[in-house]
Amino acid sequence: MSNEHSGHCTLHIAHCSLAIGARATPGSSKAARGLRSRDELEKTLARRGFIKLAVGAAAAGAVWRPTQARAAGKLEPLPRGLKVSLQIPTNASDEDLQFAQQLGVGYVNIPTGGRKATLENFVRLRQRVEAARLKVWNIGNSNVHNMPEVTLNLPGRAQKIEEYKNYLRNLARAGIFYTTYAHMGNGIWSSARETTRGGALARAFDLEKNPTGHWVGKVFKGPLTHGRHYRQEELWENYTYFIRQVVPVAEELGMRIGIHPDDPPVPELGGVPRCIFGNFAGYTRALEIADSPNIGVCLCAGTWMEGGQQMGKDVFEAARAFARMDKLWKIHFRNVSGPIPHFVETFVDSGYTDMCKLMKTLYEVDFRGAVIADHVPVMVGGSRTAWAYSIGYIKGLLAAVEAEKG
């Protein structure tokens, strides 16, 4: 869809015509224990807010002792308002933090992995960010993200689950109570990079060009990445085993876990079905199995768009449905050129989805979580140019929506 399409918000975001309805207000309902149908899950899952982040100690000059930090099991609501967040490097420089300040974001997201995914480093990162008068939304850990051992029940599963639970405990001790999790058994799949507007290089996926999966140095190639075809019910059994061990820890800590869609949401890649987090019905069943207020959704808008009609709901419908469940906690705000079998991760304003409508949707459901730019194309001027463009566009859309609020 081009920028000139009648339903698409152009760069003139201040003139975006938004028929803003009344904001949803958080209420309360019965917990989801004992639900037996997906319809019941969507209608009756409790409307709860985020747990409040324990932030601001460094900026306020308070003495903060992470080993003494305790998380309340109850999930408290966040203050109103969408939080724009920037992804910064693991070893962010003073200039990286200054860049975030200059963009006017309030929050940052930080990836870690390997030997850097430790309590000591989490504490150091949080203190450093807060000294710059910013806040940490989450600190990732690639060691326990997309774990084939867990998804496919491979040797080492028990150790990986314990590692994940310890990661959650370390986050809580560092005063961080949200994390994103992905459940892909053979990585994120791509084909060769392609160009988008202005010759910018971007990630692409084309089923006809022998795509491969990748995750933290591992490469997964077809036709069978793990030597055989896996049945869908195997995947469901493995997920159930994992999540039922994780839920008690998350609930004890007060930790929110937002689950990312399979990228791309092709029904099967390399002999591994993507049936759980590859469509709306799968998500609903997975949330029912988890049966916990602490397990929810990181809605990667771009990944959801990649799936097209096979997702069961479009990205707007999915956002509304997950918000009604009080499960919508983080948004990856990006666009793609079209749905599978071929897409390019294009600029946020030049894909086939109306991002102005998506921002309006988030406003209407009273979304209070974090919105990040993600997978930005390579622009002239270096990586910060691309991040600044996407963050600026996000902030512009948000300002247009808030102006309509009046």
C-alpha positions as CSV (number, residue, x, y, z in Angstrom):
1,M,0.0,0.0,0.0
2,S,1.4,3.4,-1.0
3,N,1.5,6.5,1.1
4,E,-1.1,8.0,-1.2
5,H,-3.6,5.3,-0.4
6,S,-6.8,6.8,1.1
7,G,-6.5,4.8,4.3
8,H,-2.8,5.4,4.9
9,C,-1.4,8.1,7.2
10,T,1.1,10.2,5.3
11,L,4.0,12.2,6.7
12,H,1.7,15.1,7.3
13,I,0.7,13.5,10.5
14,A,-0.6,16.7,12.1
15,H,-3.4,16.6,9.6
16,C,-4.3,12.9,10.1
17,S,-8.1,12.6,10.4
18,L,-8.8,10.6,13.5
19,A,-12.2,9.7,14.6
20,I,-11.1,9.2,18.2
21,G,-13.6,7.4,20.4
22,A,-13.8,7.4,24.1
23,R,-10.8,5.7,25.8
24,A,-11.3,2.4,27.4
25,T,-11.0,2.6,31.2
26,P,-9.4,-0.3,33.1
27,G,-11.9,-2.3,35.1
28,S,-11.8,-5.5,37.0
29,S,-13.3,-9.0,36.3
30,K,-13.0,-12.5,37.5
31,A,-9.7,-14.3,37.0
32,A,-9.2,-16.7,34.2
33,R,-8.9,-19.9,36.3
34,G,-10.9,-22.8,34.9
35,L,-11.7,-21.3,31.5
36,R,-12.5,-23.9,29.0
37,S,-13.1,-22.0,25.7
38,R,-11.2,-19.4,23.8
39,D,-14.2,-17.1,23.7
40,E,-14.5,-17.2,27.4
41,L,-10.8,-16.4,27.7
42,E,-11.1,-13.3,25.6
43,K,-14.3,-12.1,27.4
44,T,-13.4,-12.8,31.0
45,L,-9.6,-12.5,31.5
46,A,-9.1,-9.9,34.2
47,R,-8.5,-6.3,33.3
48,R,-5.4,-5.5,35.2
49,G,-2.6,-3.0,34.7
50,F,1.2,-3.3,34.7
51,I,3.2,-3.6,37.8
52,K,4.8,-0.3,38.6
53,L,8.5,-0.2,37.7
54,A,10.8,0.7,40.7
55,V,12.6,3.5,39.0
56,G,14.0,6.9,39.7
57,A,16.3,6.1,42.6
58,A,19.4,7.4,40.9
59,A,17.8,10.6,39.6
60,A,16.3,11.3,43.1
61,G,19.6,10.6,44.9
62,A,18.2,7.7,46.8
63,V,20.3,4.8,47.9
64,W,19.1,1.7,46.0
65,R,20.0,-1.8,47.1
66,P,19.0,-4.3,44.5
67,T,19.6,-7.4,46.6
68,Q,17.0,-6.0,49.0
69,A,14.4,-5.2,46.3
70,R,11.2,-7.2,46.6
71,A,8.5,-7.5,44.0
72,A,4.9,-7.5,45.0
73,G,3.0,-10.5,43.6
74,K,0.1,-8.3,42.7
75,L,0.2,-6.5,39.4
76,E,-0.4,-2.8,39.9
77,P,-1.7,-0.6,37.1
78,L,0.7,1.7,35.3
79,P,0.1,5.4,35.0
80,R,-1.9,6.4,31.9
81,G,-0.1,7.0,28.7
82,L,1.9,5.2,26.0
83,K,5.6,5.0,26.7
84,V,7.9,5.6,23.7
85,S,11.1,3.6,24.1
86,L,14.4,3.3,22.3
87,Q,16.5,0.2,21.8
88,I,20.1,0.9,22.9
89,P,23.2,-1.3,22.6
90,T,24.3,-3.7,25.4
91,N,27.3,-1.5,26.0
92,A,25.6,1.8,25.5
93,S,28.0,4.8,25.4
94,D,27.4,8.1,27.0
95,E,26.6,9.3,23.5
96,D,24.0,6.6,23.1
97,L,22.2,7.7,26.2
98,Q,22.5,11.4,25.1
99,F,20.9,10.3,21.8
100,A,18.0,8.8,23.7
101,Q,17.6,12.0,25.7
102,Q,17.7,14.1,22.5
103,L,15.0,12.0,20.9
104,G,12.8,12.7,23.9
105,V,12.0,9.1,24.8
106,G,11.4,8.3,28.5
107,Y,12.4,4.6,28.3
108,V,15.1,2.3,26.8
109,N,15.2,-1.4,26.1
110,I,18.6,-3.2,26.3
111,P,19.6,-6.5,24.8
112,T,22.1,-8.8,26.6
113,G,23.3,-12.3,26.2
114,G,26.3,-14.6,26.8
115,R,28.3,-13.6,29.9
116,K,26.6,-10.2,30.1
117,A,23.2,-11.6,31.2
118,T,24.0,-11.4,34.9
119,L,22.4,-9.7,37.9
120,E,25.5,-7.5,38.4
121,N,25.2,-6.3,34.8
122,F,21.5,-5.7,35.0
123,V,22.0,-3.6,38.1
124,R,24.8,-1.7,36.4
125,L,22.8,-1.0,33.3
126,R,19.8,0.2,35.3
127,Q,21.8,2.5,37.4
128,R,23.6,3.9,34.4
129,V,20.3,4.6,32.5
130,E,18.7,6.2,35.5
131,A,21.7,8.4,36.1
132,A,20.9,9.8,32.6
133,R,17.3,10.4,33.8
134,L,15.9,7.7,31.7
135,K,14.1,4.5,32.7
136,V,14.6,0.8,31.7
137,W,11.6,-0.9,30.3
138,N,13.2,-4.3,29.9
139,I,16.6,-6.0,29.6
140,G,16.6,-8.9,27.3
141,N,18.7,-12.1,27.4
142,S,19.3,-13.9,24.1
143,N,20.5,-17.0,26.1
144,V,16.9,-17.8,27.1
145,H,15.1,-16.4,24.1
146,N,14.1,-18.8,21.2
147,M,15.4,-21.9,23.0
148,P,15.2,-25.0,20.7
149,E,15.8,-27.2,23.8
150,V,12.5,-26.0,25.3
151,T,10.4,-25.6,22.1
152,L,11.5,-29.0,20.7
153,N,12.2,-30.9,23.9
154,L,15.9,-31.4,23.1
155,P,18.7,-32.5,25.5
156,G,19.3,-29.7,28.0
157,R,15.7,-28.6,28.4
158,A,15.7,-28.8,32.2
159,Q,18.8,-26.7,32.4
160,K,17.4,-24.1,30.0
161,I,14.2,-23.8,32.0
162,E,16.1,-23.3,35.2
163,E,18.3,-20.7,33.5
164,Y,15.2,-18.8,32.4
165,K,13.7,-18.9,35.8
166,N,17.0,-17.5,37.3
167,Y,16.9,-14.8,34.6
168,L,13.5,-13.7,35.8
169,R,14.7,-13.7,39.4
170,N,17.7,-11.6,38.5
171,L,15.5,-9.1,36.6
172,A,13.3,-8.7,39.7
173,R,16.2,-8.2,42.0
174,A,17.4,-5.5,39.6
175,G,14.0,-3.8,39.9
176,I,12.7,-4.7,36.4
177,F,9.4,-6.4,36.1
178,Y,8.7,-6.9,32.3
179,T,10.5,-9.1,29.8
180,T,9.8,-10.3,26.3
181,Y,10.0,-14.0,25.4
182,A,10.0,-15.7,22.0
183,H,9.3,-19.5,21.5
184,M,10.8,-20.2,18.1
185,G,12.5,-23.6,17.7
186,N,14.7,-22.7,14.8
187,G,15.2,-19.0,14.8
188,I,14.1,-16.0,12.8
189,W,14.0,-16.7,9.1
190,S,15.1,-14.4,6.3
191,S,16.4,-14.5,2.7
192,A,19.0,-12.0,1.3
193,R,18.5,-8.4,2.1
194,E,16.6,-6.3,-0.4
195,T,16.2,-2.5,-0.9
196,T,13.3,-0.4,0.0
197,R,12.6,3.3,-0.5
198,G,15.6,5.3,-1.6
199,G,17.8,2.2,-1.9
200,A,17.8,1.5,1.8
201,L,18.8,-2.0,2.7
202,A,16.3,-4.0,4.8
203,R,15.6,-7.5,6.0
204,A,13.5,-9.5,3.5
205,F,11.8,-12.9,3.4
206,D,11.0,-14.8,0.2
207,L,9.9,-18.4,0.4
208,E,11.2,-18.9,-3.2
209,K,14.7,-17.8,-2.3
210,N,15.8,-20.5,0.2
211,P,15.5,-18.5,3.4
212,T,17.3,-19.7,6.5
213,G,16.8,-19.3,10.2
214,H,19.2,-17.5,12.5
215,W,19.6,-16.9,16.2
216,V,22.7,-15.8,18.2
217,G,25.2,-17.3,15.8
218,K,23.3,-20.5,14.9
219,V,22.1,-21.0,11.4
220,F,19.0,-23.3,10.6
221,K,18.7,-24.6,7.1
222,G,15.9,-26.6,5.5
223,P,14.3,-28.8,4.6
224,L,14.6,-30.2,8.1
225,T,16.5,-28.1,10.7
226,H,16.4,-30.8,13.3
227,G,16.4,-34.0,11.3
228,R,12.6,-34.7,11.3
229,H,9.1,-33.2,11.1
230,Y,7.6,-32.3,14.4
231,R,3.9,-32.7,15.1
232,Q,1.8,-29.7,16.3
233,E,0.8,-31.6,19.4
234,E,4.4,-32.1,20.3
235,L,5.0,-28.4,20.2
236,W,1.9,-27.8,22.4
237,E,3.0,-30.4,24.9
238,N,6.5,-28.8,25.1
239,Y,5.0,-25.3,25.5
240,T,2.7,-26.5,28.3
241,Y,5.5,-28.2,30.2
242,F,7.6,-25.0,30.0
243,I,5.0,-22.4,30.8
244,R,3.6,-24.3,33.8
245,Q,7.0,-24.3,35.4
246,V,7.5,-20.6,34.6
247,V,4.2,-19.2,35.8
248,P,4.7,-19.8,39.6
249,V,8.0,-18.0,39.4
250,A,6.5,-15.1,37.4
251,E,3.6,-14.8,39.8
252,E,5.8,-14.9,42.9
253,L,8.0,-12.1,41.4
254,G,5.3,-9.9,39.9
255,M,6.9,-10.4,36.5
256,R,5.1,-9.7,33.3
257,I,6.2,-11.9,30.3
258,G,5.1,-10.7,26.9
259,I,5.4,-13.4,24.2
260,H,6.5,-12.3,20.7
261,P,5.0,-13.8,17.6
262,D,6.9,-16.3,15.5
263,D,8.9,-14.4,12.9
264,P,7.9,-15.0,10.2
265,P,4.6,-16.7,11.0
266,V,4.8,-19.3,8.2
267,P,2.8,-22.4,9.2
268,E,5.9,-24.6,9.1
269,L,9.6,-23.9,8.6
270,G,12.3,-26.5,8.5
271,G,10.0,-29.2,9.7
272,V,8.9,-27.2,12.8
273,P,5.3,-26.0,13.0
274,R,4.7,-22.4,14.0
275,C,1.2,-23.2,15.3
276,I,1.4,-21.6,18.8
277,F,2.5,-18.0,18.3
278,G,1.9,-17.9,14.6
279,N,-1.8,-16.8,14.7
280,F,-4.5,-15.4,17.0
281,A,-6.1,-18.8,17.7
282,G,-2.7,-20.2,18.8
283,Y,-2.1,-17.3,21.1
284,T,-5.5,-17.6,22.7
285,R,-5.0,-21.3,23.4
286,A,-1.5,-20.6,24.8
287,L,-2.8,-17.9,27.1
288,E,-5.5,-20.3,28.3
289,I,-2.9,-22.9,29.1
290,A,-0.8,-20.5,31.0
291,D,-3.9,-19.4,33.0
292,S,-2.0,-16.5,34.6
293,P,-2.3,-12.7,34.7
294,N,1.5,-12.6,34.3
295,I,1.6,-14.1,30.8
296,G,0.7,-11.8,28.0
297,V,1.7,-10.4,24.6
298,C,4.5,-8.5,23.0
299,L,2.7,-7.6,19.8
300,C,5.3,-7.2,17.1
301,A,3.1,-5.3,14.6
302,G,5.5,-6.1,11.7
303,T,5.5,-9.8,12.4
304,W,1.7,-9.8,12.7
305,M,1.4,-8.0,9.3
306,E,3.8,-10.6,7.8
307,G,1.2,-13.3,8.4
308,G,-1.6,-11.5,6.6
309,Q,-5.1,-13.2,6.7
310,Q,-3.7,-16.4,8.1
311,M,-3.3,-14.7,11.5
312,G,-7.1,-14.8,12.0
313,K,-7.3,-11.2,13.0
314,D,-5.6,-8.2,11.5
315,V,-3.2,-6.2,13.7
316,F,-5.9,-3.7,14.7
317,E,-8.3,-6.4,15.8
318,A,-5.5,-8.3,17.6
319,A,-4.5,-5.2,19.5
320,R,-8.0,-4.7,20.6
321,A,-8.6,-8.3,21.6
322,F,-5.3,-8.6,23.6
323,A,-6.1,-5.3,25.3
324,R,-9.5,-6.5,26.4
325,M,-7.7,-9.5,28.0
326,D,-5.3,-7.1,29.7
327,K,-2.5,-8.9,27.9
328,L,-1.1,-6.2,25.7
329,W,2.2,-5.0,27.2
330,K,4.6,-4.0,24.5
331,I,4.4,-3.0,20.8
332,H,7.1,-3.3,18.1
333,F,5.9,-0.5,15.9
334,R,7.1,-1.4,12.4
335,N,5.8,-1.9,8.9
336,V,6.3,-4.4,6.0
337,S,5.8,-4.3,2.3
338,G,3.2,-7.1,2.2
339,P,2.3,-10.5,3.7
340,I,4.1,-13.8,3.2
341,P,5.3,-15.4,0.9
342,H,7.4,-12.3,0.3
343,F,7.9,-9.2,2.4
344,V,10.5,-6.5,3.0
345,E,10.8,-4.7,6.3
346,T,10.3,-1.2,4.9
347,F,10.1,2.2,6.5
348,V,7.4,2.7,9.1
349,D,5.4,5.0,6.8
350,S,5.7,3.1,3.6
351,G,4.4,-0.4,4.2
352,Y,1.0,-1.9,3.5
353,T,-0.5,-1.1,6.9
354,D,-1.9,2.2,8.1
355,M,0.3,3.0,11.1
356,C,-1.8,6.1,11.9
357,K,-4.8,3.7,12.4
358,L,-2.6,1.5,14.6
359,M,-1.6,4.4,16.9
360,K,-5.3,5.4,17.1
361,T,-6.2,1.9,18.1
362,L,-3.6,1.9,20.9
363,Y,-5.0,5.2,22.2
364,E,-8.6,3.9,22.1
365,V,-7.7,0.8,24.1
366,D,-5.9,2.9,26.7
367,F,-2.6,1.2,26.0
368,R,-0.1,2.0,28.8
369,G,2.9,-0.1,27.8
370,A,6.0,0.5,25.7
371,V,6.2,1.2,22.0
372,I,9.5,0.7,20.3
373,A,10.9,1.2,16.8
374,D,12.2,-2.1,15.4
375,H,14.2,-3.6,12.5
376,V,14.8,-0.2,10.9
377,P,16.1,0.0,7.3
378,V,19.7,1.2,6.8
379,M,19.8,4.9,6.0
380,V,22.4,7.3,4.8
381,G,24.1,8.8,7.8
382,G,24.3,5.7,9.9
383,S,22.2,3.7,12.2
384,R,21.1,6.7,14.4
385,T,19.5,8.3,11.3
386,A,17.2,5.4,10.9
387,W,16.3,5.1,14.6
388,A,15.7,8.9,14.8
389,Y,13.4,8.7,11.7
390,S,11.2,5.9,13.2
391,I,11.1,7.3,16.7
392,G,10.2,10.8,15.3
393,Y,7.4,9.3,13.2
394,I,6.1,7.4,16.2
395,K,6.1,10.5,18.4
396,G,4.5,12.5,15.6
397,L,1.6,10.0,15.3
398,L,1.2,10.0,19.1
399,A,1.1,13.8,19.1
400,A,-1.5,13.8,16.4
401,V,-3.7,11.4,18.3
402,E,-3.3,13.3,21.6
403,A,-4.2,16.5,19.8
404,E,-7.4,15.0,18.6
405,K,-8.2,14.2,22.3
406,G,-8.3,17.9,22.7
